[in-house]
Amino acid sequence: MRIGIVRDFLITLGFMTRIGPILEIEPEDLRRTVKWMPLCGLALGAVIIIPFYLGLFAGKFWIQAWLTLAASIYLTRGLHFDGIADIADGAGPFPDPDKFWRIIKDSCSGVFGILVLVVMLTGQLIGFYYVFEAGALGAVLWVFVVGRLGNAVMCMAGKSFARPGQGSLFMCGADKFSIAFAFITTVVAGIFAVDLNTQILTYLLAALCILFLYRLAKKVNGANGDFLGGAVVLSETAALLAFVACH
């Protein structure tokens, strides 16, 4: 049983980041990863902040923020930013279902996707600057945990709209126990990482982000892995905005 739990966590870590091992997995394995997503974010955040905890570029907050963002993109293979860019391209002109999914399948980036990437990357860079300026390394961990909670919640929100593909495998695993476990993990991490006001505001802002994605999925009659990636980016940004607002 314990071996199975460890393997499920390692599958989550290996699929969502570069820091986990590459394992032979079956489609049903992905269904068991939803509850481990916030812990995956915690591991990702820990790897990123260790050099700064040890004093790398101490006091140079812009450099620390930039390296954090760069490490996040590299260690996640840019999957989540690719998702939000695809959604922006599809929904940018007008979220007509047929046109939306035709654009989503196109690997080329359009102007809406590029603009959203610039806005999200710039926003996160500024947000991380204020986190490092406040000396709140725990809040960096919190950002990545919340991002993966957003992924888990979007798995449940998009379940009834799931389209064929890897995203649907995650969504199928989004049962009440998995979401509850993911949420409790996030709350516990938040107790140690940030103050209560930041935690509450983060949940409110992240919920608005998930609601936006849910309404879009309903309008275009479907949700896929891009929605899950978009949920990560938007939830991370929500956590950063909440921290800055409360400090």
N, C-alpha and C positions, 0 to 999 in steps of 0.2 A: 504493500500500500504506500509506504513512504517512498519507495523507489519510483512509483507511478507519479506521486506528487512532485518529486524533484524533476522527473523527466518532463512533466507538463510545464513546469516553470522554465526549464531550459529550452523547451520548444518555443515558448512565448518569447524568451530573451533572444533566441537565435533567429526567429522570424522577424521580430520587431526591431532588432539592432544588430550591429556587427560584433557585439561583445559576448554573445552567446555561441555555443557550439552549433555546427550544422549537423542536424540529425535526420535520419530517414523517417519521414512522417507520412501518415495516411490522412485523407481529408477529415476523418472524424477526430483526429488529434487536435485540429484547429478549433473545434467546438469547445474544447476544454481549456482554452487559453484565456477566455474573457475575464475570469476572476483574478488572473495573475497580472493583468495589464498594469495596474498601479504599482505593484511591486517591481515590475519590469522598469517602469519609469523611475522608481527609487534607485535601482541599480544603475541605470543610465546616468542619472543626476550625480550619483556618488562618484562614478568614474570621471565625470567632467570636472567636479569641484576639487578633487584630491590635489591636483597641482596648485590650485589657488590657495587651498588650506595650508599647503606647505610653503606658501609665500611667493609663488610665481607672479611676477608683475604686480607686486603689492603696491597699492596706491594708484596704479594706472588703470582706472576703472573702465575707460573706454576700450582698452586693449583686452581686459578681462571679459568684458561683455561681448566683444567681437569674437574672441576665441571660444567663448561658451556657445555662441550661435553657430560658429563654424563647426565645432565639435558635434553639436546636436545634428546638424545637417549630414555630416560625414557618418556618424555612428548610426544614424537611422536610414542611411542611403537616400536621403531626401524624399522618402516615400510620402510623408505627410504633406510637405509643401507641394509636391506634385499633385496630390489630391485636391488641395484647395485651389490650385491654379486651374485644374481641369474643370472644377465646378464653376469657377468664375467665368471661364470661357463659354461654358454651356449655358449658364444663366444670365450672362452679361447682356446680350441683346434683348432677349425676352424668353422666359422659361417655357417655350413651346416643347412639349414632350418629345416629339419626333426629332426636332432640330437639336434639342438638348443632348439626346443620346447619340445622335450622329456626330456631334462635335466632341463629345466625351471620348468616342472611339478613335478620334484623330489624334495622333501623337504630336502634332505640331502645336506650338504655343501661340495663342492669339493675344491681342492687345489687352483684353480684360484679365486674362491670366497673369500676364506680365505685370500689369498695374497692381493687382492684388498681391502678388509676390513682393513687389517693392514696398507696398504699404505694410504688409505683415512682417517682413524682415526688418524694416526700419523701426517699426513699433516695438518688436522684440529686442532689438539692439538697444534702443533707448530705455526700455523697461529694465533690462539686465544691468544697464549702467547704474540706475538708481538703486537696484538691489545690492550691487557691489559697493556703491558709495555708502550705503547704510551698514555695510559689513555683515549682511544677512545671508551667509552661505546656506543656511537651512532653507531659506526661501527659494534658492535655486533648485534644491531638491524638490520642494513643494511644487514648483512650476511643472516639472516633468511628471510628477505623480498625478497632478490634476489633469494634465493633457491626456494621460492614458485612461483616467476615469471617464473623461469625455468620450474617448473611443468606446469604452465598454457601454456607456449609457446610449450612445448612438447605435450600437449593435442592437440594443433592445428597441429603441425608437424606430429604427429602420427595418425591423424584422418582418413586418407585414408587407413591406415594399421591396424586399430583397430580390435582386436580379441575379441570374446565374453567374457564378464566378467565385473567386476566393472570398470576397466580402461576405457572400451569403453563408459561407461556412462558419465564419465568426458570428454572424447574426443568429444562426441556428443555435449557437451555444449560449446565447444571452438569456438565461432563465433567471428567475427571481433570486435564487441562492447566489448565483455568480455576481449579479449586480449588487446584492447586499454585501457580499464579501469584499468586492472591489470598493464599495463606498466606505465600509468600516475601515479598511486598510488606509484609505485616503484620509479619513477623519483622524485616525491615530497618528499618521505621519504629520498631519497639520497641527496637532496638539504640541508636538515637539519642534515644528519648523517655523510656525508663524503665530501671530496673536489671533485672538478669537474674531475680532472685527475683520481682519483680512480674510480669514477662513470663510466667514459668513458671506461677505461681499463676493468672494471668488465663486461660491456656489451659485449665487444669484446671477452673476454675469455669465458663468458657464452655462447655466440653464437657459438663458436667453439665446446663447449661441446654438445649443442643441435644438431649441424650439425653432430657430430660423432654418436649420438644416432639415428638421422634420417637416416643416411646412413646404419647403422646396421639394423634398422627396414626394410628398403628397401631390404637389402640383404637377410634377413630371412623371408620376406613376412609377417610381422606382428609386432604389438606393443601392449603391455598390461600394466597393472599397474606397473610392474617392471620397465618399461621404464620411467614412471612418477616418481617413487621413485628415480631411478638413476639420473634423471634430477635435482632433489632437491639436492642430495649430490654433484654432479659435479658443479652445479651453486653456492652452498655455498662455495665450495672449490675455485672456480674461484674468488669469492668476496674477500676471505681471501688472495689469491695470489696477487690480484690487490692492496689491501691495503698495503701489505708488500712491494710490488714493488715500490709503490709511497711514501713510508715513510722510 
